[in-house]
Amino acid sequence: MSKTETTLGAADKVVKPNSLTEANPAGTWRDYLTLAKMGIVISNLITVFAGSFLAIKYNHLLFMDKLAVLSLAVLGSALVIAGGCSLNNYIDRDIDGLMERTKERPTVTGKIEANQALWMGIILSALGVIFLAMTTLTAAVFGLIGLFVYVAVYTMWLKRTHSINTVIGGISGAMPPLIGWAAVDPGLAHTAWILFLIMFLWQPPHFLALAMKRCEEYRNAGIPMLPVVSGFRMTKRQMIWYVSALIPVSLYLYPFGKVYTILAAIMGLCWLALGLSGLRSTNDIKWARQMFVYSLNYLTILFVAMILVNI
């Protein structure tokens, strides 16, 4: 696959008829949940909730008075994210079949028809934006921006053409806390943008670790992930730089108190130490697996801590 393949070329390729097994679909509700990538949805909702909760706290509002708004923000975000993931499955069904990690997705096996995945993505996304608009138009706009970047910019274009795909795609992944905050306070205090930056800087080391683990699968599918294009050593250096930048950004939330600040510093420095150890590692895949697992724990603990210290 050429690295210069255009967006339209990618779109033409993924909708080629008869290229996949789509006869006699027999999708169950589990298949539809798989299509929506519920693990991604749930993990992102933690940051949506954190954004809304912190906006309520720092605007001196009552939590119960904003419970309906928070519920709409969480529900709307869940639907937009699920819709985007469904569209991602629809678009990527040609390359998903070439990767061990994704070859059993229902759009590849034919359990769910391509058109069903397409319409599921469109309907869920539209409903999600409507629910977000019931909070504030700003939240709905952020939802649309995240959806557009993930589906059009990342999935249809950069994922198939350039190794910078992980970085640019991080814009969509950083939207959830902004959506949550904007649902309560469309004015967006500087704290909301710090949450955005934390999410943006967290994603490259997280997804590059996954790309290292699955490097040969991405190579086989013709996807120009950084480890495929530039090798493991360059990828490791990039991951270390992002973790290094993340530490001071996370500490900028020092007004959250000593407990949060100390926790953020310790977790960030431990992640950096793990990253630096990769420069001497003789087992790159094992190290990448450790970085991936640590990144998941880091994000969950950090955002839960933000909530707890502000109760």
C-alpha positions in Angstrom: 0.0 0.0 0.0 1.4 3.4 -1.0 2.1 5.9 1.7 0.8 8.6 -0.6 -2.6 7.0 -1.0 -5.3 9.7 -0.8 -8.3 9.9 1.4 -10.6 9.2 -1.6 -8.5 6.3 -2.6 -8.7 4.8 0.8 -12.5 5.3 0.8 -12.9 3.7 -2.6 -10.8 0.7 -1.4 -12.8 0.0 1.7 -16.2 0.0 0.0 -15.1 -2.3 -2.8 -18.0 -4.8 -3.2 -17.5 -8.5 -2.6 -14.1 -8.0 -1.0 -15.2 -9.5 2.3 -17.5 -12.2 3.6 -20.8 -10.5 4.2 -23.2 -13.3 3.3 -25.7 -14.6 5.8 -24.8 -12.2 8.7 -25.8 -13.5 12.1 -24.7 -10.7 14.4 -25.6 -11.0 18.1 -25.8 -8.1 20.6 -22.2 -9.0 21.7 -21.1 -8.4 18.1 -22.7 -5.0 18.1 -21.0 -4.2 21.4 -17.7 -5.3 19.8 -18.4 -3.1 16.9 -18.8 -0.1 19.2 -15.6 -1.0 21.0 -17.1 -0.7 24.5 -13.7 -0.9 26.2 -12.7 2.3 24.5 -16.1 3.9 25.2 -16.0 3.1 29.0 -12.4 4.3 29.5 -13.2 7.6 27.8 -16.3 8.2 29.9 -14.1 8.4 33.0 -12.4 11.5 31.5 -15.8 12.9 30.4 -17.1 12.6 33.9 -14.0 14.1 35.3 -14.3 17.1 33.0 -17.9 17.7 34.0 -17.3 17.1 37.7 -14.4 19.5 37.8 -16.4 22.1 35.9 -19.1 21.8 38.5 -16.6 22.1 41.3 -14.7 25.1 40.0 -17.8 27.0 39.0 -19.1 26.6 42.5 -22.2 24.8 41.3 -24.2 22.1 43.1 -23.7 18.6 41.8 -27.3 17.6 42.1 -28.4 20.7 40.2 -26.2 19.6 37.3 -26.9 15.9 37.4 -29.1 16.0 34.3 -26.5 17.9 32.3 -23.7 15.5 33.5 -25.9 12.5 32.5 -26.5 14.0 29.0 -22.8 14.7 28.6 -21.8 11.1 29.5 -24.6 9.6 27.4 -23.9 11.8 24.4 -20.2 11.2 24.6 -20.7 7.5 24.8 -22.9 7.5 21.7 -20.5 9.7 19.7 -17.5 7.5 20.6 -19.4 4.3 19.9 -20.6 5.8 16.6 -17.0 6.7 15.6 -15.7 3.3 16.5 -18.4 1.7 14.4 -17.5 3.8 11.5 -13.8 2.9 12.1 -14.8 -0.8 11.8 -16.7 -0.1 8.6 -13.8 1.8 7.0 -11.0 -0.5 8.2 -12.6 -3.8 7.4 -10.3 -4.4 4.5 -7.1 -4.1 6.6 -8.6 -5.5 9.8 -8.7 -8.9 8.2 -4.9 -8.8 7.7 -4.1 -8.4 11.4 -4.3 -11.0 14.1 -5.7 -8.5 16.6 -8.6 -7.5 14.5 -9.3 -10.4 12.1 -12.3 -11.5 14.3 -14.1 -8.2 14.2 -17.8 -8.8 13.1 -17.3 -6.6 10.0 -14.5 -8.9 8.9 -16.1 -12.2 9.7 -19.4 -11.0 8.1 -21.5 -11.4 11.2 -22.5 -7.8 10.7 -23.0 -6.4 7.2 -21.0 -3.4 6.1 -24.1 -1.3 5.6 -25.3 -2.2 9.1 -22.0 -1.0 10.6 -22.2 2.2 8.5 -25.7 3.1 9.6 -25.0 2.1 13.2 -22.1 4.5 13.2 -24.1 7.3 11.6 -27.1 6.9 13.8 -25.2 6.6 17.1 -23.0 9.6 16.2 -26.0 11.7 15.3 -27.9 10.8 18.5 -24.8 11.6 20.5 -24.3 15.0 19.0 -28.0 15.8 19.7 -27.7 14.8 23.3 -24.5 16.9 23.7 -26.3 19.9 22.1 -29.0 19.5 24.8 -26.2 20.6 27.2 -24.4 23.3 25.3 -23.6 23.9 21.6 -19.9 24.0 22.6 -20.0 20.4 23.8 -21.7 19.4 20.6 -19.1 21.1 18.5 -16.3 19.4 20.4 -18.0 16.1 19.9 -18.2 16.7 16.1 -14.6 17.8 16.0 -13.5 14.6 17.8 -15.6 12.5 15.5 -14.3 14.2 12.3 -10.7 13.9 13.3 -11.1 10.2 14.3 -13.1 9.1 11.3 -12.0 11.3 8.4 -8.5 12.6 9.3 -7.1 9.6 11.2 -9.0 6.5 10.0 -9.6 7.4 6.3 -6.4 9.4 5.7 -3.4 9.4 8.0 -3.6 5.8 9.3 -3.0 4.7 5.8 -0.5 7.3 4.6 1.7 8.7 7.4 3.4 7.7 10.6 2.2 10.9 12.3 -1.3 9.3 12.4 -1.0 8.5 16.1 -0.2 12.1 17.1 -2.9 13.8 15.0 -5.4 11.1 15.9 -4.7 12.1 19.5 -6.7 15.3 19.0 -9.9 13.2 18.9 -8.9 11.1 21.9 -8.2 14.3 23.9 -11.7 15.7 23.4 -13.7 13.8 26.1 -12.7 15.9 29.1 -13.2 19.1 27.0 -16.7 17.8 26.1 -17.5 17.1 29.7 -16.3 20.5 30.9 -18.0 22.4 28.1 -21.3 20.7 28.9 -21.3 22.5 32.2 -19.2 25.5 31.4 -18.8 26.4 27.7 -16.5 29.2 28.7 -13.7 26.6 29.3 -11.4 27.6 32.1 -7.7 26.9 31.7 -8.0 23.8 33.7 -10.1 22.2 30.9 -7.3 22.8 28.5 -4.8 21.2 30.8 -7.0 18.1 30.9 -7.0 18.2 27.1 -3.2 18.4 27.0 -2.8 15.5 29.5 -5.0 13.3 27.2 -3.2 14.5 24.1 0.3 13.8 25.4 -0.7 10.5 27.0 -1.9 8.9 23.8 1.3 8.7 21.7 3.3 6.6 24.2 0.2 4.5 24.8 -0.6 3.7 21.2 3.0 3.5 20.1 3.5 0.8 22.7 0.7 -1.1 21.1 2.2 -0.4 17.6 5.4 -2.0 18.8 3.7 -5.0 20.1 1.8 -5.4 16.8 4.5 -4.1 14.5 4.6 -7.1 12.1 0.8 -7.1 11.9 0.8 -3.4 10.9 3.6 -4.1 8.5 1.6 -6.9 6.9 -1.4 -4.7 6.6 0.6 -1.9 5.0 -0.1 0.6 7.8 2.8 3.0 8.2 2.9 3.1 12.0 6.1 4.7 13.5 7.7 1.4 14.5 7.1 0.0 10.9 8.5 3.1 9.2 11.3 4.3 11.6 12.1 1.3 13.8 11.9 0.6 17.5 14.7 2.9 18.6 13.1 6.0 17.1 9.8 4.9 18.5 11.2 4.5 22.0 12.7 8.0 21.9 9.4 9.5 20.8 7.6 7.8 23.6 10.1 9.1 26.2 9.7 12.6 24.9 6.0 12.5 25.2 6.1 11.1 28.8 8.7 13.8 29.7 6.3 16.5 28.4 3.3 14.9 30.2 4.9 15.2 33.7 5.1 19.0 34.0 1.6 19.4 32.3 0.0 17.0 34.9 1.8 18.9 37.7 0.2 22.2 36.4 -2.9 21.0 38.3 -1.1 21.5 41.6 -4.1 23.6 42.9 -5.8 20.2 43.3 -3.6 19.7 46.4 -0.6 17.9 47.7 -2.1 14.4 47.4 -2.8 14.8 43.7 0.5 16.6 43.0 2.7 14.0 44.8 0.7 11.1 43.1 1.0 12.7 39.7 4.8 13.3 40.1 5.5 9.8 41.4 3.5 8.1 38.6 5.0 10.3 35.9 8.5 9.8 37.1 8.0 6.0 37.3 6.6 6.0 33.8 9.6 8.0 32.6 12.0 5.6 34.3 10.3 2.7 32.6 10.5 4.5 29.3 14.3 5.2 29.8 14.9 1.5 30.7 13.7 0.7 27.2 16.8 2.2 25.7 18.8 -0.7 27.3 16.1 -3.4 26.9 17.0 -6.5 25.1 13.3 -7.6 24.8 11.5 -4.7 23.1 8.2 -6.5 22.9 8.1 -7.2 26.6 9.1 -3.6 27.3 6.3 -2.3 25.0 3.8 -4.5 26.8 4.9 -3.0 30.1 4.6 0.5 28.8 1.1 -0.2 27.4 -0.2 -1.7 30.7 1.4 1.1 32.7 -0.2 3.8 30.5 -3.6 2.4 31.1 -3.1 2.3 34.9 -1.6 5.8 34.8 -4.6 7.4 33.1 -7.2 5.7 35.2 -5.5 6.4 38.5 -4.7 10.0 37.5 -8.3 10.9 36.5 -9.9 9.1 39.4 -7.5 10.9 41.8 -8.6 14.3 40.2 -12.2 13.4 41.1 -11.5 12.1 44.6 -9.3 15.0 45.8 -12.0 17.4 44.7 -15.0 15.8 46.4 
